[in-house]
């Protein structure tokens, strides 16, 4: 599924989903994630049991994707490494959203000449 053009704040995340095993599961995952705002692209791979999402961090974040997957019956893998990656993805999404919302600083942090 592909929706719109990727912008400067678009990120791509790969999530391990152990319950994803059939093509019907992939369609259910795409339907569940397709309703999230800011989602640009979804690719569910039943053979590797992964879901690759491409989304705009100003409208969506990792926790939204994770909770939508869990609500659809396809929770993200909870192994220690997968949880650490999830925390890191959420941190990157949060700081990226804050950076996107920050005002632009003056050039070179110098006062303008009078």
Kinemage of the C-alpha trace (Angstrom):
@kinemage 1
@onewidth
@group {chain A} dominant
@subgroup {mainchain}
@vectorlist {calphas} color= white
{ca unk a 1} P 0.000 0.000 0.000
{ca unk a 2} L 1.315 3.422 -0.906
{ca unk a 3} L -0.513 6.665 -0.169
{ca unk a 4} L 1.399 9.871 -0.608
{ca unk a 5} L 4.810 11.372 -1.179
{ca unk a 6} L 7.397 11.010 1.569
{ca unk a 7} L 8.558 14.246 3.178
{ca unk a 8} L 11.527 15.291 5.263
{ca unk a 9} L 10.084 13.707 8.411
{ca unk a 10} L 9.270 10.298 6.958
{ca unk a 11} L 10.883 7.224 8.518
{ca unk a 12} L 10.922 3.524 7.674
{ca unk a 13} L 10.640 0.941 10.457
{ca unk a 14} L 10.777 -2.853 10.309
{ca unk a 15} L 8.868 -4.728 13.017
{ca unk a 16} L 9.007 -8.431 13.831
{ca unk a 17} L 5.477 -9.845 14.100
{ca unk a 18} L 5.513 -13.571 15.048
{ca unk a 19} L 1.758 -14.064 14.443
{ca unk a 20} L 2.084 -13.047 10.774
{ca unk a 21} L 2.207 -16.323 8.846
{ca unk a 22} L -0.259 -16.267 5.904
{ca unk a 23} L -1.223 -13.955 3.063
{ca unk a 24} L -4.597 -13.435 4.778
{ca unk a 25} L -2.730 -12.197 7.864
{ca unk a 26} L -0.787 -9.749 5.695
{ca unk a 27} L -4.049 -8.369 4.302
{ca unk a 28} L -5.459 -8.004 7.837
{ca unk a 29} L -2.312 -6.162 8.962
{ca unk a 30} L -2.491 -3.800 5.998
{ca unk a 31} L -6.163 -3.117 6.704
{ca unk a 32} L -5.515 -2.447 10.403
{ca unk a 33} L -2.585 -0.115 9.756
{ca unk a 34} L -4.174 1.541 6.723
{ca unk a 35} L -6.431 3.619 8.968
{ca unk a 36} L -3.557 5.338 10.807
{ca unk a 37} L -2.925 8.990 9.890
{ca unk a 38} L 0.484 9.769 8.449
{ca unk a 39} L 1.149 6.241 7.208
{ca unk a 40} L 2.766 6.352 3.775
{ca unk a 41} L 3.492 2.719 2.980
{ca unk a 42} L 2.942 -0.753 4.482
{ca unk a 43} L 4.622 -3.984 3.456
{ca unk a 44} L 3.754 -7.165 5.357
{ca unk a 45} L 5.990 -10.172 4.631
{ca unk a 46} L 4.502 -13.453 5.951
{ca unk a 47} L 7.600 -15.479 5.030
{ca unk a 48} L 9.923 -13.354 7.179
{ca unk a 49} L 7.148 -12.502 9.650
{ca unk a 50} L 7.931 -8.803 9.444
{ca unk a 51} L 5.988 -5.640 8.751
{ca unk a 52} L 7.775 -2.685 7.205
{ca unk a 53} L 6.046 0.654 7.680
{ca unk a 54} L 6.925 4.043 6.250
{ca unk a 55} L 5.287 6.946 8.067
{ca unk a 56} L 5.520 10.647 8.785
{ca unk a 57} L 6.623 11.196 12.398
{ca unk a 58} L 4.759 14.490 12.621
{ca unk a 59} L 1.439 12.602 12.324
{ca unk a 60} L 2.202 9.087 13.602
{ca unk a 61} L 4.759 7.317 15.786
{ca unk a 62} L 6.003 3.857 16.707
{ca unk a 63} L 3.606 3.437 19.641
{ca unk a 64} L 0.607 4.130 17.379
{ca unk a 65} L 1.759 1.465 14.927
{ca unk a 66} L 2.508 -1.002 17.723
{ca unk a 67} L -0.870 -0.518 19.406
{ca unk a 68} L -2.755 -0.795 16.076
{ca unk a 69} L -0.993 -4.089 15.376
{ca unk a 70} L -1.793 -5.394 18.874
{ca unk a 71} L -5.449 -4.366 18.525
{ca unk a 72} L -5.651 -6.313 15.250
{ca unk a 73} L -4.259 -9.435 16.945
{ca unk a 74} L -0.705 -9.162 15.615
{ca unk a 75} L 1.466 -7.978 18.533
{ca unk a 76} L 5.066 -6.973 17.921
{ca unk a 77} L 7.690 -9.433 19.136
{ca unk a 78} L 8.547 -8.938 22.826
{ca unk a 79} L 12.082 -10.366 22.881
{ca unk a 80} L 14.636 -8.145 24.680
{ca unk a 81} L 16.265 -6.931 21.455
{ca unk a 82} L 12.885 -6.181 19.838
{ca unk a 83} L 11.754 -4.213 22.903
{ca unk a 84} L 15.016 -2.237 22.913
{ca unk a 85} L 14.532 -1.398 19.229
{ca unk a 86} L 10.957 -0.331 20.004
{ca unk a 87} L 12.122 2.040 22.740
{ca unk a 88} L 14.769 3.445 20.394
{ca unk a 89} L 12.247 3.929 17.570
{ca unk a 90} L 9.872 5.747 19.925
{ca unk a 91} L 12.698 7.981 21.192
{ca unk a 92} L 13.695 8.872 17.621
{ca unk a 93} L 10.073 9.591 16.682
{ca unk a 94} L 9.529 11.812 19.733
{ca unk a 95} L 12.708 13.842 19.261
{ca unk a 96} L 12.066 14.121 15.528
{ca unk a 97} L 8.539 15.439 16.147
{ca unk a 98} L 9.895 17.983 18.644
{ca unk a 99} L 12.532 19.092 16.144
{ca unk a 100} L 9.930 19.434 13.402
{ca unk a 101} L 7.783 21.634 15.646
{ca unk a 102} L 10.671 23.842 16.829
{ca unk a 103} L 11.002 27.340 15.386
{ca unk a 104} L 13.826 27.880 12.951
{ca unk a 105} L 16.880 29.397 14.625
{ca unk a 106} L 18.526 32.532 13.269
{ca unk a 107} L 21.375 32.024 10.862
{ca unk a 108} L 24.641 31.221 12.629
{ca unk a 109} L 23.103 32.294 15.976
{ca unk a 110} L 24.198 35.895 15.350
{ca unk a 111} L 22.134 38.991 15.791
{ca unk a 112} L 21.200 40.736 12.553
{ca unk a 113} L 23.297 43.755 11.546
{ca unk a 114} L 21.678 47.137 12.020
